[in-house]
Amino acid sequence: MSLNLSLNNHRKADFQIAKEILKPEIITSSGIKELDDLVGGFKSGEITYIDGDSNIISKIASQICVNSYKSFKSDIIYLDAGVCADPYIISFYAKKMEVDSQDLLKHIHISRAFTVHQLTTLLQNTIEPIIIRYKPQTLIIDKFPVLYLDSDVDSKESQALLRSNIHKIKELTIKYNLITIFTNLDRKMISNNRNVRKILYENVDEIVLMKKKELATDVRLLKKDKRTMILHLQKGQKRLQNFGMVM
């Protein structure tokens, strides 16, 4: 007997019923003004996927850790699928935000996965007991798609694991009212190799696509069809708006 793990086999009504249970809307920010203004904050009960080739993406997980802890004084679960988590960078942003870095780091639970099977074990078996014990507000999965592109894993198996894992993450996000954020930084940007991009884009609440330009980053919300630009200014450099020169 074959096991079909397609998300289409899971009733969307199950998620809708859970969403209708009255829960307070909880929002955190990235600390990047243009991005936060565009997104309106990262919301509880939703999955936001930040994709693209802008170096800004490499900073976002650390900044969200700091902002989330500053806002809620709650724990954060940080799953690192790309050897990205750096306590020194998190401490750097904590200092900028006037947050006690030692206290913050005690409340961030970092787990690294080096294979798609390790990531699957974390998501399917390990995460929920940690959520129950520590009651985190935020779940971050850094470089989430990378391990599903491993050439040592059969393409069909990889897709099945991705669908199953996204279903589990959706379930946990709604059940525990989590702010869930996936990131991916890929200079070529993920092609639709193995349908990874398609599966992800179809099964998250919002996609933030950040594309590097010569002097700026183009930021688009794909589902809401909104966009903005983040200008790359030198330290101390001002914009024309600062001088009242833009109508």
Phi and psi in degrees as GROMACS dihedral restraints (atoms count N, CA, C in turn):
[ dihedral_restraints ]
;  ai    aj    ak    al  type     phi  dphi    fc
    3     4     5     6     1   -91.4    20    10
    4     5     6     7     1   149.3    20    10
    6     7     8     9     1  -105.5    20    10
    7     8     9    10     1   118.5    20    10
    9    10    11    12     1   -96.0    20    10
   10    11    12    13     1   113.9    20    10
   12    13    14    15     1   -99.1    20    10
   13    14    15    16     1    16.6    20    10
   15    16    17    18     1   -60.1    20    10
   16    17    18    19     1   138.5    20    10
   18    19    20    21     1   -61.6    20    10
   19    20    21    22     1   -23.1    20    10
   21    22    23    24     1   -65.0    20    10
   22    23    24    25     1   -20.0    20    10
   24    25    26    27     1   -84.0    20    10
   25    26    27    28     1   -10.0    20    10
   27    28    29    30     1   -97.1    20    10
   28    29    30    31     1   129.6    20    10
   30    31    32    33     1   -68.2    20    10
   31    32    33    34     1   123.3    20    10
   33    34    35    36     1   -63.2    20    10
   34    35    36    37     1   -25.0    20    10
   36    37    38    39     1   -60.7    20    10
   37    38    39    40     1   -30.9    20    10
   39    40    41    42     1   -60.1    20    10
   40    41    42    43     1   -41.5    20    10
   42    43    44    45     1   -72.1    20    10
   43    44    45    46     1   -38.6    20    10
   45    46    47    48     1   -63.9    20    10
   46    47    48    49     1   -42.0    20    10
   48    49    50    51     1   -61.1    20    10
   49    50    51    52     1   -43.1    20    10
   51    52    53    54     1   -63.2    20    10
   52    53    54    55     1   -38.0    20    10
   54    55    56    57     1   -66.9    20    10
   55    56    57    58     1   -26.8    20    10
   57    58    59    60     1   -78.0    20    10
   58    59    60    61     1   -13.6    20    10
   60    61    62    63     1   -66.6    20    10
   61    62    63    64     1   131.2    20    10
   63    64    65    66     1   -66.7    20    10
   64    65    66    67     1   117.1    20    10
   66    67    68    69     1  -136.5    20    10
   67    68    69    70     1   144.0    20    10
   69    70    71    72     1   -67.0    20    10
   70    71    72    73     1   140.4    20    10
   72    73    74    75     1   -78.7    20    10
   73    74    75    76     1   123.3    20    10
   75    76    77    78     1  -117.0    20    10
   76    77    78    79     1   132.7    20    10
   78    79    80    81     1  -129.4    20    10
   79    80    81    82     1   137.1    20    10
   81    82    83    84     1  -125.1    20    10
   82    83    84    85     1   171.3    20    10
   84    85    86    87     1  -125.4    20    10
   85    86    87    88     1   167.9    20    10
   87    88    89    90     1   -90.5    20    10
   88    89    90    91     1   -17.6    20    10
   90    91    92    93     1    85.5    20    10
   91    92    93    94     1     2.0    20    10
   93    94    95    96     1  -105.7    20    10
   94    95    96    97     1   109.2    20    10
   96    97    98    99     1   -55.1    20    10
   97    98    99   100     1   -49.7    20    10
   99   100   101   102     1   -61.7    20    10
  100   101   102   103     1   -41.1    20    10
  102   103   104   105     1   -66.8    20    10
  103   104   105   106     1   -44.8    20    10
  105   106   107   108     1   -66.5    20    10
  106   107   108   109     1   -36.9    20    10
  108   109   110   111     1   -64.4    20    10
  109   110   111   112     1   -39.1    20    10
  111   112   113   114     1   -70.5    20    10
  112   113   114   115     1   -47.9    20    10
  114   115   116   117     1   -76.2    20    10
  115   116   117   118     1   -32.3    20    10
  117   118   119   120     1    80.2    20    10
  118   119   120   121     1    20.6    20    10
  120   121   122   123     1    90.7    20    10
  121   122   123   124     1   154.7    20    10
  123   124   125   126     1   -89.4    20    10
  124   125   126   127     1   124.5    20    10
  126   127   128   129     1  -102.3    20    10
  127   128   129   130     1   147.2    20    10
  129   130   131   132     1   -67.9    20    10
  130   131   132   133     1   149.5    20    10
  132   133   134   135     1    78.9    20    10
  133   134   135   136     1     6.9    20    10
  135   136   137   138     1  -131.2    20    10
  136   137   138   139     1   154.6    20    10
  138   139   140   141     1  -109.8    20    10
  139   140   141   142     1   124.3    20    10
  141   142   143   144     1  -113.0    20    10
  142   143   144   145     1   131.2    20    10
  144   145   146   147     1  -110.6    20    10
  145   146   147   148     1   119.2    20    10
  147   148   149   150     1  -103.4    20    10
  148   149   150   151     1   113.5    20    10
  150   151   152   153     1  -126.4    20    10
  151   152   153   154     1   153.6    20    10
  153   154   155   156     1   144.0    20    10
  154   155   156   157     1  -166.8    20    10
  156   157   158   159     1  -121.2    20    10
  157   158   159   160     1    11.3    20    10
  159   160   161   162     1   -81.7    20    10
  160   161   162   163     1   136.6    20    10
  162   163   164   165     1   -62.9    20    10
  163   164   165   166     1   -18.6    20    10
  165   166   167   168     1   -57.2    20    10
  166   167   168   169     1   -32.6    20    10
  168   169   170   171     1   -59.9    20    10
  169   170   171   172     1   -32.6    20    10
  171   172   173   174     1   -65.3    20    10
  172   173   174   175     1   -19.9    20    10
  174   175   176   177     1   -95.1    20    10
  175   176   177   178     1   -17.8    20    10
  177   178   179   180     1   -65.3    20    10
  178   179   180   181     1   -42.7    20    10
  180   181   182   183     1   -60.0    20    10
  181   182   183   184     1   -44.6    20    10
  183   184   185   186     1   -63.3    20    10
  184   185   186   187     1   -42.3    20    10
  186   187   188   189     1   -67.8    20    10
  187   188   189   190     1   -36.6    20    10
  189   190   191   192     1   -67.6    20    10
  190   191   192   193     1   -37.0    20    10
  192   193   194   195     1   -54.9    20    10
  193   194   195   196     1   -47.7    20    10
  195   196   197   198     1   -66.6    20    10
  196   197   198   199     1   -48.4    20    10
  198   199   200   201     1   -65.0    20    10
  199   200   201   202     1   -38.9    20    10
  201   202   203   204     1   -64.7    20    10
  202   203   204   205     1   -44.2    20    10
  204   205   206   207     1   -67.8    20    10
  205   206   207   208     1   -39.8    20    10
  207   208   209   210     1   -62.8    20    10
  208   209   210   211     1   -37.8    20    10
  210   211   212   213     1   -76.0    20    10
  211   212   213   214     1   -42.2    20    10
  213   214   215   216     1  -115.0    20    10
  214   215   216   217     1   -14.9    20    10
  216   217   218   219     1    52.8    20    10
  217   218   219   220     1    36.3    20    10
  219   220   221   222     1  -116.7    20    10
  220   221   222   223     1   166.4    20    10
  222   223   224   225     1   -74.9    20    10
  223   224   225   226     1   162.3    20    10
  225   226   227   228     1  -130.1    20    10
  226   227   228   229     1   134.6    20    10
  228   229   230   231     1  -101.1    20    10
  229   230   231   232     1   125.2    20    10
  231   232   233   234     1  -123.6    20    10
  232   233   234   235     1   105.2    20    10
  234   235   236   237     1   -95.0    20    10
  235   236   237   238     1   123.3    20    10
  237   238   239   240     1  -108.2    20    10
  238   239   240   241     1   106.4    20    10
  240   241   242   243     1   -99.4    20    10
  241   242   243   244     1     3.1    20    10
  243   244   245   246     1  -138.2    20    10
  244   245   246   247     1    22.6    20    10
  246   247   248   249     1    50.6    20    10
  247   248   249   250     1    53.4    20    10
  249   250   251   252     1  -106.3    20    10
  250   251   252   253     1   -31.2    20    10
  252   253   254   255     1   -63.1    20    10
  253   254   255   256     1   126.8    20    10
  255   256   257   258     1  -135.2    20    10
  256   257   258   259     1   106.8    20    10
  258   259   260   261     1   -57.4    20    10
  259   260   261   262     1   -29.5    20    10
  261   262   263   264     1   -69.2    20    10
  262   263   264   265     1   -39.1    20    10
  264   265   266   267     1   -67.7    20    10
  265   266   267   268     1   -41.7    20    10
  267   268   269   270     1   -60.4    20    10
  268   269   270   271     1   -43.0    20    10
  270   271   272   273     1   -64.0    20    10
  271   272   273   274     1   -36.4    20    10
  273   274   275   276     1   -61.0    20    10
  274   275   276   277     1   -47.2    20    10
  276   277   278   279     1   -69.0    20    10
  277   278   279   280     1   -33.8    20    10
  279   280   281   282     1   -61.0    20    10
  280   281   282   283     1   -43.3    20    10
  282   283   284   285     1   -61.8    20    10
  283   284   285   286     1   -41.6    20    10
  285   286   287   288     1   -63.2    20    10
  286   287   288   289     1   -33.2    20    10
  288   289   290   291     1   -93.0    20    10
  289   290   291   292     1     6.0    20    10
  291   292   293   294     1    58.5    20    10
  292   293   294   295     1    44.4    20    10
  294   295   296   297     1  -112.5    20    10
  295   296   297   298     1   137.7    20    10
  297   298   299   300     1   -65.6    20    10
  298   299   300   301     1   110.1    20    10
  300   301   302   303     1   -66.7    20    10
  301   302   303   304     1   -37.3    20    10
  303   304   305   306     1   -64.6    20    10
  304   305   306   307     1   -41.8    20    10
  306   307   308   309     1   -65.8    20    10
  307   308   309   310     1   -43.5    20    10
  309   310   311   312     1   -58.8    20    10
  310   311   312   313     1   -48.8    20    10
  312   313   314   315     1   -63.0    20    10
  313   314   315   316     1   -27.2    20    10
  315   316   317   318     1   -67.8    20    10
  316   317   318   319     1   -19.6    20    10
  318   319   320   321     1  -106.0    20    10
  319   320   321   322     1     7.2    20    10
  321   322   323   324     1  -107.5    20    10
  322   323   324   325     1   122.0    20    10
  324   325   326   327     1  -104.0    20    10
  325   326   327   328     1   103.2    20    10
  327   328   329   330     1   -99.4    20    10
  328   329   330   331     1   129.2    20    10
  330   331   332   333     1  -128.6    20    10
  331   332   333   334     1   135.0    20    10
  333   334   335   336     1  -105.9    20    10
  334   335   336   337     1   139.8    20    10
  336   337   338   339     1  -120.2    20    10
  337   338   339   340     1   133.5    20    10
  339   340   341   342     1  -108.4    20    10
  340   341   342   343     1   -10.5    20    10
  342   343   344   345     1  -137.1    20    10
  343   344   345   346     1   161.6    20    10
  345   346   347   348     1   -66.2    20    10
  346   347   348   349     1   -28.5    20    10
  348   349   350   351     1   -73.2    20    10
  349   350   351   352     1   -36.2    20    10
  351   352   353   354     1   -64.2    20    10
  352   353   354   355     1   -42.7    20    10
  354   355   356   357     1   -62.5    20    10
  355   356   357   358     1   -41.7    20    10
  357   358   359   360     1   -62.4    20    10
  358   359   360   361     1   -41.7    20    10
  360   361   362   363     1   -61.8    20    10
  361   362   363   364     1   -42.9    20    10
  363   364   365   366     1   -59.4    20    10
  364   365   366   367     1   -46.5    20    10
  366   367   368   369     1   -73.8    20    10
  367   368   369   370     1   -39.8    20    10
  369   370   371   372     1   -84.2    20    10
  370   371   372   373     1   -29.5    20    10
  372   373   374   375     1  -122.1    20    10
  373   374   375   376     1   -31.7    20    10
  375   376   377   378     1   -96.0    20    10
  376   377   378   379     1   -36.9    20    10
  378   379   380   381     1   -66.4    20    10
  379   380   381   382     1   -44.7    20    10
  381   382   383   384     1   -61.5    20    10
  382   383   384   385     1   -43.6    20    10
  384   385   386   387     1   -59.4    20    10
  385   386   387   388     1   -34.2    20    10
  387   388   389   390     1   -68.1    20    10
  388   389   390   391     1   -40.5    20    10
  390   391   392   393     1   -61.4    20    10
  391   392   393   394     1   -45.2    20    10
  393   394   395   396     1   -62.8    20    10
  394   395   396   397     1   -39.2    20    10
  396   397   398   399     1   -74.2    20    10
  397   398   399   400     1   -45.5    20    10
  399   400   401   402     1  -102.0    20    10
  400   401   402   403     1   -12.0    20    10
  402   403   404   405     1    50.7    20    10
  403   404   405   406     1    58.3    20    10
  405   406   407   408     1   -71.1    20    10
  406   407   408   409     1   158.6    20    10
  408   409   410   411     1  -100.4    20    10
  409   410   411   412     1   -23.3    20    10
  411   412   413   414     1  -129.8    20    10
  412   413   414   415     1   137.0    20    10
  414   415   416   417     1  -122.0    20    10
  415   416   417   418     1   121.6    20    10
  417   418   419   420     1  -118.1    20    10
  418   419   420   421     1   130.5    20    10
  420   421   422   423     1  -120.8    20    10
  421   422   423   424     1   104.6    20    10
  423   424   425   426     1   -84.3    20    10
  424   425   426   427     1   133.3    20    10
  426   427   428   429     1    54.5    20    10
  427   428   429   430     1    45.3    20    10
  429   430   431   432     1   -54.0    20    10
  430   431   432   433     1   -43.4    20    10
  432   433   434   435     1   -74.9    20    10
  433   434   435   436     1   -18.0    20    10
  435   436   437   438     1   -58.2    20    10
  436   437   438   439     1   -44.8    20    10
  438   439   440   441     1   -69.7    20    10
  439   440   441   442     1   -19.9    20    10
  441   442   443   444     1   -76.6    20    10
  442   443   444   445     1    -7.4    20    10
  444   445   446   447     1   -99.9    20    10
  445   446   447   448     1     5.8    20    10
  447   448   449   450     1   -60.4    20    10
  448   449   450   451     1   121.8    20    10
  450   451   452   453     1   -68.0    20    10
  451   452   453   454     1   -16.2    20    10
  453   454   455   456     1   -79.7    20    10
  454   455   456   457     1    -9.2    20    10
  456   457   458   459     1  -107.2    20    10
  457   458   459   460     1   130.9    20    10
  459   460   461   462     1   -56.8    20    10
  460   461   462   463     1   140.9    20    10
  462   463   464   465     1   -58.2    20    10
  463   464   465   466     1   -45.1    20    10
  465   466   467   468     1   -66.0    20    10
  466   467   468   469     1   -38.2    20    10
  468   469   470   471     1   -65.2    20    10
  469   470   471   472     1   -42.1    20    10
  471   472   473   474     1   -60.1    20    10
  472   473   474   475     1   -45.4    20    10
  474   475   476   477     1   -64.4    20    10
  475   476   477   478     1   -40.8    20    10
  477   478   479   480     1   -63.9    20    10
  478   479   480   481     1   -41.8    20    10
  480   481   482   483     1   -65.4    20    10
  481   482   483   484     1   -40.7    20    10
  483   484   485   486     1   -61.7    20    10
  484   485   486   487     1   -47.0    20    10
  486   487   488   489     1   -61.8    20    10
  487   488   489   490     1   -44.6    20    10
  489   490   491   492     1   -63.7    20    10
  490   491   492   493     1   -41.9    20    10
  492   493   494   495     1   -69.6    20    10
  493   494   495   496     1   -38.6    20    10
  495   496   497   498     1   -64.4    20    10
  496   497   498   499     1   -40.5    20    10
  498   499   500   501     1   -59.1    20    10
  499   500   501   502     1   -43.7    20    10
  501   502   503   504     1   -64.5    20    10
  502   503   504   505     1   -42.4    20    10
  504   505   506   507     1   -64.5    20    10
  505   506   507   508     1   -41.6    20    10
  507   508   509   510     1   -58.6    20    10
  508   509   510   511     1   -46.0    20    10
  510   511   512   513     1   -58.8    20    10
  511   512   513   514     1   -47.4    20    10
  513   514   515   516     1   -68.2    20    10
  514   515   516   517     1   -38.6    20    10
  516   517   518   519     1   -60.4    20    10
  517   518   519   520     1   -44.4    20    10
  519   520   521   522     1   -75.8    20    10
  520   521   522   523     1   -45.3    20    10
  522   523   524   525     1   -59.6    20    10
  523   524   525   526     1   -40.0    20    10
  525   526   527   528     1  -108.7    20    10
  526   527   528   529     1    10.5    20    10
  528   529   530   531     1    53.8    20    10
  529   530   531   532     1    46.8    20    10
  531   532   533   534     1   -84.1    20    10
  532   533   534   535     1   150.5    20    10
  534   535   536   537     1   -89.4    20    10
  535   536   537   538     1   108.9    20    10
  537   538   539   540     1  -112.0    20    10
  538   539   540   541     1   129.3    20    10
  540   541   542   543     1  -132.6    20    10
  541   542   543   544     1   125.5    20    10
  543   544   545   546     1  -101.3    20    10
  544   545   546   547     1   145.8    20    10
  546   547   548   549     1  -127.5    20    10
  547   548   549   550     1   157.1    20    10
  549   550   551   552     1  -151.6    20    10
  550   551   552   553     1   123.8    20    10
  552   553   554   555     1  -116.3    20    10
  553   554   555   556     1   111.5    20    10
  555   556   557   558     1  -139.7    20    10
  556   557   558   559     1   116.0    20    10
  558   559   560   561     1   -64.2    20    10
  559   560   561   562     1   -25.7    20    10
  561   562   563   564     1   -89.3    20    10
  562   563   564   565     1   -10.7    20    10
  564   565   566   567     1    64.4    20    10
  565   566   567   568     1   146.7    20    10
  567   568   569   570     1   -66.0    20    10
  568   569   570   571     1   123.1    20    10
  570   571   572   573     1   -73.8    20    10
  571   572   573   574     1  -179.0    20    10
  573   574   575   576     1   -88.1    20    10
  574   575   576   577     1    33.7    20    10
  576   577   578   579     1   -55.0    20    10
  577   578   579   580     1   126.0    20    10
  579   580   581   582     1    62.5    20    10
  580   581   582   583     1    15.9    20    10
  582   583   584   585     1    65.1    20    10
  583   584   585   586     1    16.5    20    10
  585   586   587   588     1   -60.8    20    10
  586   587   588   589     1   -48.1    20    10
  588   589   590   591     1   -62.4    20    10
  589   590   591   592     1   -45.6    20    10
  591   592   593   594     1   -59.8    20    10
  592   593   594   595     1   -46.0    20    10
  594   595   596   597     1   -61.9    20    10
  595   596   597   598     1   -44.5    20    10
  597   598   599   600     1   -64.1    20    10
  598   599   600   601     1   -49.2    20    10
  600   601   602   603     1   -62.0    20    10
  601   602   603   604     1   -33.1    20    10
  603   604   605   606     1   -78.0    20    10
  604   605   606   607     1   -16.7    20    10
  606   607   608   609     1  -123.3    20    10
  607   608   609   610     1    17.4    20    10
  609   610   611   612     1  -115.5    20    10
  610   611   612   613     1   165.2    20    10
  612   613   614   615     1   -79.5    20    10
  613   614   615   616     1   -33.9    20    10
  615   616   617   618     1  -150.9    20    10
  616   617   618   619     1   146.7    20    10
  618   619   620   621     1  -116.2    20    10
  619   620   621   622     1   124.8    20    10
  621   622   623   624     1  -104.3    20    10
  622   623   624   625     1   111.7    20    10
  624   625   626   627     1  -102.0    20    10
  625   626   627   628     1   119.8    20    10
  627   628   629   630     1  -116.9    20    10
  628   629   630   631     1   109.1    20    10
  630   631   632   633     1  -110.8    20    10
  631   632   633   634     1   131.5    20    10
  633   634   635   636     1   -75.1    20    10
  634   635   636   637     1   129.0    20    10
  636   637   638   639     1  -113.3    20    10
  637   638   639   640     1  -178.2    20    10
  639   640   641   642     1   -62.1    20    10
  640   641   642   643     1   -47.2    20    10
  642   643   644   645     1  -124.8    20    10
  643   644   645   646     1    16.8    20    10
  645   646   647   648     1  -162.0    20    10
  646   647   648   649     1   171.2    20    10
  648   649   650   651     1  -117.7    20    10
  649   650   651   652     1   125.3    20    10
  651   652   653   654     1   -84.6    20    10
  652   653   654   655     1   123.8    20    10
  654   655   656   657     1  -117.0    20    10
  655   656   657   658     1   125.3    20    10
  657   658   659   660     1  -128.5    20    10
  658   659   660   661     1   137.9    20    10
  660   661   662   663     1   -94.6    20    10
  661   662   663   664     1   110.9    20    10
  663   664   665   666     1   -72.5    20    10
  664   665   666   667     1   -34.9    20    10
  666   667   668   669     1   -82.1    20    10
  667   668   669   670     1   -32.4    20    10
  669   670   671   672     1   -93.2    20    10
  670   671   672   673     1    -7.4    20    10
  672   673   674   675     1    55.5    20    10
  673   674   675   676     1    55.1    20    10
  675   676   677   678     1  -128.1    20    10
  676   677   678   679     1   156.5    20    10
  678   679   680   681     1  -151.5    20    10
  679   680   681   682     1   162.0    20    10
  681   682   683   684     1  -154.0    20    10
  682   683   684   685     1   176.9    20    10
  684   685   686   687     1  -125.4    20    10
  685   686   687   688     1   140.5    20    10
  687   688   689   690     1  -108.6    20    10
  688   689   690   691     1   112.9    20    10
  690   691   692   693     1   -78.1    20    10
  691   692   693   694     1   141.2    20    10
  693   694   695   696     1   -95.5    20    10
  694   695   696   697     1    92.6    20    10
  696   697   698   699     1   -97.1    20    10
  697   698   699   700     1   147.8    20    10
  699   700   701   702     1   -69.1    20    10
  700   701   702   703     1   154.4    20    10
  702   703   704   705     1   -57.0    20    10
  703   704   705   706     1   125.7    20    10
  705   706   707   708     1    89.5    20    10
  706   707   708   709     1   -12.5    20    10
  708   709   710   711     1   -72.2    20    10
  709   710   711   712     1   137.3    20    10
  711   712   713   714     1  -109.0    20    10
  712   713   714   715     1   160.2    20    10
  714   715   716   717     1   -95.2    20    10
  715   716   717   718     1   165.8    20    10
  717   718   719   720     1   -61.1    20    10
  718   719   720   721     1   -30.0    20    10
  720   721   722   723     1   -61.4    20    10
  721   722   723   724     1   -30.1    20    10
  723   724   725   726     1   -63.7    20    10
  724   725   726   727     1   -21.5    20    10
  726   727   728   729     1  -105.5    20    10
  727   728   729   730     1     8.7    20    10
  729   730   731   732     1    67.4    20    10
  730   731   732   733     1    29.1    20    10
  732   733   734   735     1  -100.5    20    10
  733   734   735   736     1     1.1    20    10
  735   736   737   738     1  -116.1    20    10
  736   737   738   739     1   126.4    20    10
